[in-house]
Amino acid sequence: MLAYSAEKAFNDPEWLFEIKWDGYRAIAEINKKEILLYSRNNISFVSKYPLIAEALKKIKHDAIFDGEIVALDENNKPNFQLLQNYEKDSSLPLLYYVFDCLNIDGKDIKDIPLIQRKKLLKKIILPKSIIKYCDHVMEKGKDFFSAIIQNDLEGMMAKKKDSLYSPGVRTNQWLKIKHHHVQEAVIAGFTEPRNSRKYFGALILGIYEKKRLHYVGHTGTGFTEQTLKDLHQKMQPHIRLTSPFSEKIKTNAPVTWVDPVLVCNIKFTEKTKSDQLRHPVFMGLRIDKAAKETTMEETNAVNTKKQKTQKKESEVITVGDHQLTLTHGDKLYWPKDKITKADMINYYSSMSKYILPYLKGRPQSLKRNPNGIIDEGFYHKDAGDIAPKWINTVKLYSDSADKKINYIICDDEATLFFLNNLGCIEINPWNSTVKHLDEPDYLVMDIDPSEKNAFDDVVDVALVLKEIFDKAAAKSYCKTSGATGLHVYVPFHAAYDYEQVRSFANAIALMTQEKLPATTTMERSLNKRNGKIYLDYLQNKKGQTLASVYSLRPRPGAPVSTPLLWKEVRHGLDPHAFNIHTIKRRVEKKGDLFAGILTEKTNLRQCLKKLNF
């Protein structure tokens, strides 16, 4: 989880404040089999910092930590340059400050408030260890930042105490407020040394801006003779004849250009209007950042004062016999479309009578996007302790988790809203109900195109599937996926088991590929599809899920997986026409076109006979 930069400290009872450590950000995964310790770009730190790896083994719980590896100087202050040179002097004090916990004993806790995650974390950190709990202060950010300045530390982190953990997301729920001006920069070249200096004179620095390397200055200070020698050796394999900048760079000495792959920390006094760094000082190389990630720090202006016109952060509603707290309704889930979380919940409220019949009695595999569509979100199957006691659950074995977990059953409107409030933009039910777990209610053919396929190609596949199902005397139903494909269903009403239905789907896929060999494939590997449309019959497996009919999807335009009349499935069909704004009116006019998949039965033996199997 990433943070924006903020310009100044503030006080707020809804926020907590931590020291911003000057080291390497690191995730630790602790379990009985092995210890993993790695950077944001998946560089392992286990062999580089074996003392930390050994200390992690003593933690008495399986867990996933987020924290910062730091080396302390003689004044017990974090020093990035010392950390960089730790392998040459392993006598330096080395610590791993843990400020967050993502999982404890197999239980995913990313979706509970930060303040609760930290309480759980504090309980499992051992005393007198180099694994340290990163403490915090509540509310008084200004006083805390004054202490940061007084102790000459890098800065502080400000975090909403109820923030959820969203991997890979840069969010204004977390802010970094710096005392020292530090910027990551890419090394693009070096100048010839002058006078008595050896190896090189100055580094030429760049930062990526819209995928192009932008010159931000050069630095000749901050080096010892040893760092000059080490860095000179590291740059040798990357020497090139041409400048990596698209702009022409003026320098005061001849330059040797290098591939822009090495990243360093630069301390500076201020930035010019053209984003040049004034008085830059080299602080050390970063091994934990990719060059393409090196962009100018983004400052997010956050107004933490409560305005009278501000929307409520939470709202308690009563649905049937249950009370629910809906939070952050004004959060933009589709930023470009100006569609909020509250708009999403209102959509499901207006469509609940249509979607609930396809959810009742079915285990749900939760796909959560608590920050809207700006990131990929994450999957969450186990209800754990997050679900209220009144929500129905069922304990089932999960292949992916390799254990039994509690699946939520969405039987009513209150449960649907609870899922929405968790950030479930799309709703993903099983193909079977808890009464007939091994017998699906329908067969599903997922028509999954590549980026090279036009939607008319997808339509052609759907029409061939209908032709084959018609020949088999099996009534079929089509819906948009809400993304780039189409889904074709055949009702079986739990009359056959998954293996029988999947075998039939496999046969149908083979027949479809025979009719459309130039555009379709049954190759599961994306890299081997060669731009063809994937006929995914493997969705017919116990525990597999697809977005439900009438489900929103976390994609631009807030599309909805929408049932179609077969006469609508023709060239020119625009899947983007079916979205959060249009579906309610369409269903009121046309009715529920998908109702037959829950009530009708198909005779599989008769189908096989008609297809000469």
GIGI-V358763 format. One record per pair of residues at least 24 apart in sequence whose C-alpha atoms are under 10 Angstrom apart, sorted by the first residue. I is the first residue (numbers start at 1). GAP is how many residues later the second one is. Records with the same first field share a line. If there is no record, write none. Layout:
I->GAP / GAP
This chain:
1->39 / 65 / 163 / 164 / 165 / 166 / 167 / 168 / 169 / 170 / 173
2->163 / 164 / 165 / 166 / 167 / 168 / 169 / 170 / 171 / 172 / 173 / 174
3->154 / 155 / 156 / 165 / 166 / 167 / 168 / 169 / 170 / 171 / 172 / 173 / 174 / 295 / 296 / 297
4->153 / 166 / 167 / 168 / 169 / 170 / 171 / 172 / 173 / 293 / 294 / 295 / 296 / 297 / 298
5->152 / 153 / 166 / 167 / 169 / 170 / 171 / 172 / 173 / 292 / 293 / 294 / 295 / 296 / 297
6->151 / 152 / 166 / 168 / 169 / 170 / 171 / 172 / 291 / 292 / 293 / 294 / 295 / 296
7->168 / 169 / 170 / 171 / 172 / 292 / 293 / 294 / 295
8->133 / 134 / 137 / 168 / 169 / 170 / 171 / 293 / 294
9->131 / 132 / 133 / 134 / 135 / 136 / 137 / 146 / 147 / 148 / 149 / 166 / 167 / 168 / 169
10->129 / 130 / 131 / 132 / 133 / 134 / 135 / 148 / 167 / 292 / 293 / 294 / 295
11->127 / 128 / 129 / 130 / 131 / 132 / 133 / 147 / 293 / 294
12->126 / 127 / 128 / 129 / 130 / 146 / 148 / 292 / 293 / 294
13->125 / 126 / 127 / 128 / 147 / 148 / 291
14->124 / 125 / 145 / 146 / 147 / 148 / 149 / 290
15->100 / 122 / 123 / 124 / 125 / 126 / 143 / 144 / 145 / 146 / 147 / 148 / 158 / 159 / 289
16->98 / 99 / 119 / 120 / 121 / 122 / 123 / 124 / 125 / 141 / 142 / 143 / 144 / 145 / 146 / 158
17->118 / 119 / 120 / 121 / 122 / 123 / 124 / 125 / 127 / 128 / 139 / 140 / 141 / 142 / 143 / 144 / 157 / 158 / 159
18->81 / 116 / 117 / 118 / 119 / 120 / 123 / 126 / 127 / 130 / 137 / 138 / 139 / 140 / 141 / 158
19->80 / 115 / 116 / 117 / 118 / 125 / 126 / 129 / 134 / 135 / 136 / 137 / 138 / 139 / 157 / 158
20->48 / 58 / 114 / 128 / 133 / 134 / 135 / 136 / 137 / 138 / 156 / 157 / 158 / 159
21->46 / 47 / 48 / 49 / 50 / 56 / 57 / 58 / 59 / 76 / 113 / 132 / 133 / 134 / 135 / 136
22->46 / 47 / 48 / 49 / 50 / 55 / 56 / 57 / 58 / 59 / 61 / 131 / 132 / 133
23->44 / 45 / 46 / 47 / 48 / 49 / 55 / 56 / 57 / 58 / 59 / 60 / 61 / 72 / 73 / 74 / 263
24->43 / 44 / 45 / 46 / 47 / 56 / 59 / 60 / 72 / 262 / 263 / 264 / 265
25->41 / 42 / 43 / 44 / 45 / 71 / 72 / 73 / 263 / 264
26->39 / 40 / 41 / 42 / 43 / 70 / 71 / 72 / 262
27->37 / 38 / 39 / 40 / 41 / 42 / 71 / 73 / 74 / 75
28->24 / 25 / 28 / 35 / 36 / 37 / 38 / 39 / 68 / 70 / 73
29->27 / 33 / 34 / 35 / 36 / 37 / 73 / 74
30->26 / 27 / 28 / 29 / 30 / 31 / 32 / 33 / 34 / 35 / 73 / 74 / 75
31->25 / 26 / 28 / 29 / 30 / 31 / 32 / 33 / 73 / 74 / 75
32->25 / 28 / 29 / 30
33->24 / 29
35->27
36->28
37->27 / 28 / 29
38->250
39->29 / 248 / 249 / 250
40->128 / 247 / 248 / 249 / 250
41->246 / 247 / 248 / 249 / 252
42->246 / 247
43->244 / 245 / 246
44->244
45->24 / 243
48->38 / 39
49->37 / 38 / 41 / 45 / 46 / 47
51->39 / 43 / 44 / 45 / 79 / 80
52->42 / 43 / 44 / 77 / 78 / 79
53->43 / 78
54->76
55->40 / 41 / 71 / 74 / 75 / 76
56->40 / 69 / 70 / 73 / 74 / 75
58->67 / 68 / 71 / 73
59->65 / 66 / 67 / 70 / 72
60->45 / 64 / 65 / 66
61->42 / 43 / 44 / 45 / 63 / 64
62->41 / 42 / 43 / 44 / 45 / 62
63->38 / 39 / 40 / 41 / 42 / 43 / 44 / 45 / 58 / 61
64->36 / 37 / 38 / 39 / 40 / 41 / 42 / 44 / 45 / 57
65->32 / 33 / 34 / 35 / 36 / 37 / 38 / 39 / 56
66->30 / 31 / 32 / 33 / 34 / 35 / 36
67->29 / 30 / 31 / 32 / 33 / 34 / 64 / 65 / 66 / 67
68->27 / 28 / 29 / 30 / 31 / 64 / 66
69->25 / 26 / 27 / 28 / 29 / 61 / 62
70->24 / 25 / 26 / 27
71->24 / 25
77->74 / 75 / 76 / 77
78->75 / 76
79->74 / 75 / 204
80->185 / 203 / 204 / 205 / 206
81->141 / 146 / 184 / 201 / 202 / 203 / 204 / 205
82->201 / 202
83->201
84->199 / 200 / 201 / 202 / 203
85->142 / 199 / 200
93->37
94->36 / 37
95->34 / 35 / 36 / 37
96->33 / 34 / 35 / 36 / 37 / 38
97->33 / 34 / 35 / 36 / 37 / 38
98->24 / 27 / 33 / 34 / 35 / 36 / 37
99->33 / 34 / 35 / 36 / 37
100->33 / 34 / 65
101->64
102->62 / 63 / 64 / 65
106->295 / 297
107->275 / 276 / 277 / 278 / 298
108->272 / 273 / 274 / 275 / 276
109->55 / 56 / 275 / 276 / 277
110->53 / 54 / 55 / 56 / 57 / 268 / 270
111->51 / 52 / 53 / 54 / 55 / 257 / 259 / 269 / 275 / 311 / 312
112->50 / 51 / 52 / 53 / 273 / 274 / 310
113->47 / 48 / 49 / 50 / 51 / 52
114->45 / 46 / 47 / 48 / 49 / 50 / 51
115->44 / 45 / 46 / 47 / 48 / 49
116->45 / 46
117->44 / 45 / 46 / 47 / 48
118->43
145->32 / 33 / 34
146->33
148->30 / 31
149->29 / 30 / 31
152->27 / 28
153->25 / 26 / 27
154->24 / 25 / 26 / 27 / 28
155->24 / 25 / 26
164->206 / 207
165->205 / 206
166->202 / 203 / 204 / 205 / 209 / 210 / 211 / 212
167->208 / 209 / 210 / 211
168->207 / 208 / 209
169->202 / 205 / 206 / 207 / 208
170->128 / 201 / 204 / 205
171->129 / 200 / 203
172->127 / 128 / 129 / 130
173->129
175->124 / 125 / 126 / 127
176->123 / 124
177->122
180->87 / 88 / 89
181->85 / 86 / 87 / 88 / 89 / 90 / 96 / 99
182->83 / 84 / 85 / 86 / 87 / 88 / 95 / 98 / 99 / 100 / 101 / 115
183->24 / 81 / 82 / 83 / 84 / 85 / 94 / 97 / 100 / 111 / 112 / 113 / 114
184->79 / 80 / 81 / 82 / 83 / 99 / 100 / 101 / 102 / 105 / 107 / 109 / 110 / 111 / 112 / 113
185->30 / 31 / 32 / 75 / 77 / 78 / 79 / 80 / 81 / 97 / 100 / 101 / 106 / 108 / 109 / 110 / 111
186->27 / 28 / 29 / 30 / 73 / 74 / 75 / 76 / 77 / 78 / 79 / 80 / 99 / 100 / 104 / 105 / 106 / 107 / 108 / 109
187->31 / 48 / 70 / 71 / 72 / 73 / 74 / 75 / 76 / 77 / 98 / 104
188->25 / 27 / 30 / 47 / 50 / 51 / 52 / 55 / 56 / 57 / 67 / 68 / 69 / 70 / 71 / 72 / 73 / 74 / 75
189->29 / 46 / 49 / 50 / 51 / 54 / 55 / 66 / 67 / 68 / 69 / 70 / 71
190->28 / 29 / 30 / 42 / 45 / 49 / 63 / 64 / 65 / 66 / 67 / 68
191->27 / 29 / 60 / 61 / 62 / 63 / 64 / 65 / 66
192->60 / 61 / 62 / 63 / 64
193->27 / 60 / 61
194->59
197->28 / 31
198->27 / 30 / 31 / 34
199->26 / 28 / 29 / 30 / 31 / 32 / 33 / 34
200->28 / 29 / 31 / 32 / 55 / 56
201->27 / 52 / 53 / 54
202->26 / 51 / 53 / 80
203->52 / 53 / 54 / 79
204->45 / 47 / 51 / 52 / 53 / 54
205->55 / 58 / 59 / 61 / 71 / 72 / 75
206->38 / 39 / 54 / 57 / 70 / 85 / 88 / 89 / 90
207->53 / 56 / 68 / 84 / 85 / 86 / 87 / 88 / 89
208->52 / 83 / 84 / 85 / 86 / 87 / 88
209->83 / 84 / 85 / 86 / 87
210->85
211->81 / 82 / 84
212->32 / 33 / 34 / 35 / 80
213->31 / 32 / 33 / 34 / 47 / 78 / 79 / 81 / 82
214->30 / 31 / 32 / 33 / 35 / 61 / 62 / 81 / 82
215->29 / 30 / 31 / 32 / 33 / 34 / 59 / 60 / 61 / 62
216->55 / 56 / 58 / 59 / 60 / 61 / 62 / 64 / 80
217->32 / 34 / 58 / 59 / 60 / 61 / 62 / 63
218->33 / 58 / 59 / 60 / 61 / 62 / 63 / 64
219->47 / 49 / 58 / 59 / 60 / 61 / 62 / 63
220->59 / 60 / 61 / 62
221->58 / 59 / 60 / 61 / 62
222->44 / 45 / 58 / 59 / 60 / 61 / 62
223->58 / 59 / 60 / 61
227->57 / 58
231->31 / 53 / 54
234->28
235->24 / 25 / 26 / 27
238->24
260->31 / 32
261->28 / 29 / 30 / 31
262->24 / 25 / 27 / 28 / 29
263->24 / 25 / 26 / 27 / 28 / 29 / 30 / 31
264->25 / 27 / 30
317->97
318->96
319->93 / 94 / 95 / 96 / 98
320->92 / 93 / 94
321->69 / 93
322->66 / 68 / 69 / 92 / 93
323->65 / 91
324->64 / 90 / 91 / 93 / 94 / 97
325->92 / 93 / 96
326->91 / 92 / 94 / 95 / 96
327->94 / 95
328->42 / 93
329->92
331->39 / 40 / 41
332->39 / 40 / 41 / 42
333->36 / 37 / 38 / 39 / 40 / 41 / 90 / 92 / 221 / 222 / 223 / 225
334->37 / 38 / 39 / 40 / 220 / 221 / 222 / 223 / 224
335->37 / 38 / 39 / 221 / 222
336->220 / 221
337->219 / 220 / 221
338->219
339->33 / 218 / 219 / 241
340->32
341->29 / 30 / 31 / 79 / 80 / 82 / 84
342->78 / 79
343->237
344->73 / 76 / 77 / 79 / 80 / 81 / 208 / 214 / 236
345->71 / 72 / 73 / 74 / 75 / 76 / 78 / 79 / 80
346->71 / 74 / 234
347->204 / 205 / 233 / 234 / 236 / 237
348->65 / 68 / 69 / 72 / 77 / 202 / 203 / 204 / 232
349->64 / 65 / 67 / 68
350->234
351->62 / 199 / 200 / 232 / 233 / 236
352->60 / 61 / 62 / 64 / 65 / 198
353->59 / 60
354->195 / 196 / 230 / 233 / 237 / 238 / 240 / 241
355->58 / 61 / 72 / 193 / 194 / 195 / 196 / 237
356->54 / 55 / 56 / 57 / 60 / 192 / 193 / 194
357->53 / 54 / 55 / 238 / 241
358->52 / 53 / 70 / 71 / 72 / 73 / 75 / 190 / 191 / 192 / 236 / 237 / 239 / 240
359->50 / 51 / 52 / 53 / 57 / 68 / 69 / 70 / 71 / 72 / 73 / 74 / 189 / 190
360->49 / 50 / 51 / 52 / 69 / 73 / 74
361->31 / 32 / 33 / 47 / 48 / 49 / 50 / 51 / 68 / 69 / 71 / 72 / 73 / 74 / 75
362->31 / 32 / 45 / 46 / 47 / 48 / 49 / 66 / 67 / 68 / 69 / 70 / 71 / 72 / 73 / 74 / 75
363->29 / 30 / 31 / 32 / 33 / 43 / 44 / 45 / 46 / 47 / 48 / 65 / 66 / 67 / 68 / 69 / 70 / 71 / 74 / 180 / 182
364->29 / 30 / 42 / 43 / 44 / 45 / 46 / 55 / 63 / 64 / 65 / 66 / 179 / 181
365->42 / 43 / 44 / 59 / 62 / 63 / 64 / 65 / 178 / 179 / 180 / 181 / 182
366->41 / 42 / 53 / 56 / 57 / 58 / 59 / 60 / 61 / 62 / 63 / 179
367->52 / 55 / 56 / 57 / 58 / 59 / 60 / 61 / 180 / 187
368->51 / 52 / 53 / 54 / 55 / 56 / 57 / 58 / 59 / 186
369->51 / 53 / 54 / 55 / 56 / 57 / 185
370->50 / 51 / 52 / 53 / 54 / 55
371->52
372->51 / 52 / 53 / 182 / 183
373->52 / 180 / 181 / 182 / 183 / 185
374->180 / 181 / 182
375->179
376->178 / 179
377->46 / 47 / 48 / 177
378->46
379->45
380->27 / 44
381->24 / 25 / 26 / 27
382->24 / 25 / 26
383->24 / 25 / 26
384->24
386->36
387->28 / 31 / 32
388->27 / 30
390->24 / 25
391->24 / 27
393->41
394->40
396->38 / 41 / 147
397->146
398->144 / 145
399->143 / 144
400->143
409->24 / 25
424->127 / 128 / 129 / 130
425->122 / 126 / 127 / 128 / 129 / 130 / 133
426->56 / 120 / 121 / 122 / 123 / 124 / 125 / 126 / 127 / 128 / 134 / 135
427->118 / 119 / 120 / 121 / 122 / 123 / 124 / 125 / 126
428->116 / 117 / 118 / 119 / 120 / 121 / 123
429->114 / 115 / 116 / 117 / 118 / 119 / 120
430->110 / 111 / 112 / 113 / 114 / 115 / 116 / 117 / 118
431->63 / 67 / 108 / 109 / 110 / 111 / 112 / 113 / 114 / 115 / 117
432->61 / 62 / 65 / 66 / 109 / 110 / 111 / 112 / 113
433->61
435->59
436->57 / 58 / 59 / 60 / 61
437->57 / 60 / 61 / 105 / 106
438->56 / 58 / 59 / 60 / 61 / 103 / 104 / 105
439->53 / 54 / 55 / 56 / 57 / 58 / 59 / 60 / 61 / 62 / 102 / 103
440->51 / 52 / 53 / 54 / 55 / 56 / 57 / 58 / 59 / 61 / 62 / 100 / 101 / 102
441->48 / 49 / 50 / 51 / 52 / 53 / 54 / 55 / 56 / 57 / 60 / 156 / 157 / 158 / 159 / 160
442->34 / 46 / 47 / 48 / 49 / 50 / 51 / 52 / 53 / 54 / 56 / 59 / 98 / 155 / 156 / 158 / 159 / 160
443->33 / 45 / 46 / 47 / 48 / 49 / 50 / 55 / 58 / 59 / 61 / 62 / 94 / 96 / 97 / 98 / 154
444->32 / 33 / 34 / 43 / 44 / 45 / 46 / 47 / 57 / 58 / 61 / 92 / 93 / 94 / 95 / 96 / 97 / 101 / 102
445->33 / 41 / 42 / 43 / 44 / 45 / 57 / 60 / 61 / 63 / 64 / 90 / 91 / 92 / 93 / 94 / 95
446->35 / 39 / 40 / 41 / 42 / 43 / 87 / 88 / 89 / 90 / 91 / 92 / 93 / 94 / 100
447->33 / 34 / 37 / 38 / 39 / 40 / 41 / 73 / 86 / 87 / 88 / 89 / 90
448->33 / 35 / 36 / 37 / 38 / 39 / 72 / 73 / 84 / 85 / 86 / 87 / 88
449->35 / 36 / 37 / 70 / 71 / 72 / 80 / 82 / 83 / 84 / 85 / 86
450->34 / 35 / 76 / 79 / 80 / 81 / 82 / 83 / 84
451->33 / 80 / 81 / 82
452->78 / 79 / 80 / 81
453->31 / 66 / 78 / 79 / 80
454->30 / 79
455->29 / 30 / 31 / 115 / 116 / 117 / 118 / 119 / 120
456->113 / 114 / 115 / 116 / 117 / 118
457->28 / 59 / 62 / 63 / 75 / 76 / 114
458->26 / 27 / 28 / 61 / 62 / 75 / 76 / 111 / 112 / 113
459->26 / 27 / 109 / 110 / 111 / 112 / 113 / 114
460->56 / 59 / 109 / 110 / 111
461->25 / 51 / 52 / 54 / 55 / 58 / 59 / 72 / 74
462->24 / 25 / 26 / 50 / 104 / 107 / 108
463->25 / 49 / 103 / 106 / 107
464->47 / 48 / 49 / 51 / 52
465->24 / 43 / 44 / 46 / 47 / 48 / 50
466->24 / 46 / 100
467->45
468->40 / 41 / 43 / 44 / 139 / 143
469->39 / 138 / 141 / 142
470->137 / 140
471->136 / 139 / 140
472->130 / 131 / 132 / 133 / 134 / 135 / 136 / 137 / 138 / 139 / 140
473->129 / 130 / 131 / 133 / 134 / 135 / 137 / 138
474->127 / 128 / 129 / 130 / 132 / 133
475->121 / 122 / 125 / 126 / 127
476->90 / 118 / 120 / 121 / 126
477->86 / 87 / 88 / 89 / 116 / 117 / 118 / 119 / 120
478->84 / 85 / 86 / 87 / 88 / 90 / 91 / 115 / 116
479->69 / 70 / 71 / 81 / 82 / 83 / 84 / 85 / 86 / 87 / 90 / 96 / 114 / 115
480->69 / 70 / 79 / 80 / 81 / 82 / 83 / 84 / 89 / 94 / 95 / 96 / 98
481->65 / 66 / 67 / 68 / 69 / 70 / 71 / 72 / 78 / 79 / 80 / 81 / 82 / 94
482->65 / 66 / 67 / 68 / 69 / 70 / 71 / 72 / 73 / 76 / 77 / 78 / 79 / 80 / 93 / 94 / 96 / 97
483->64 / 69 / 70 / 71 / 72 / 73 / 75 / 76 / 77 / 78 / 92 / 93
484->91 / 92
485->48 / 49 / 76 / 90
486->75 / 76 / 77 / 78 / 83 / 89
487->49 / 59 / 60 / 62 / 74 / 75 / 76
488->75
489->105 / 108
490->106 / 107 / 108 / 110 / 111 / 112
491->105 / 106 / 107 / 108 / 109 / 110 / 111 / 112
492->105 / 106 / 107 / 108 / 109 / 110 / 111 / 112
493->103 / 104 / 105 / 106 / 107 / 108 / 109
494->104 / 107
495->106 / 107 / 108 / 109
496->106 / 107 / 108
497->43 / 44 / 45
498->42 / 43 / 44
499->41 / 42 / 43
500->40 / 104
501->36 / 39 / 40 / 103
502->35 / 36 / 37 / 38 / 39
503->34 / 35 / 37
504->33 / 36 / 100 / 103 / 104
505->30 / 31 / 32 / 33 / 34 / 35
506->29 / 30 / 31 / 32 / 34
507->30 / 101 / 104 / 106
508->27 / 29 / 103
509->25 / 26 / 27 / 28
510->25 / 27
549->43 / 45
550->28 / 29 / 30 / 33 / 34 / 37 / 42 / 44
551->28 / 29
552->26 / 27 / 28
553->26 / 27
557->24
559->24
562->24 / 25 / 30 / 31 / 32
563->24 / 29 / 30 / 31 / 32
564->26 / 28 / 29 / 30
565->25 / 28 / 29
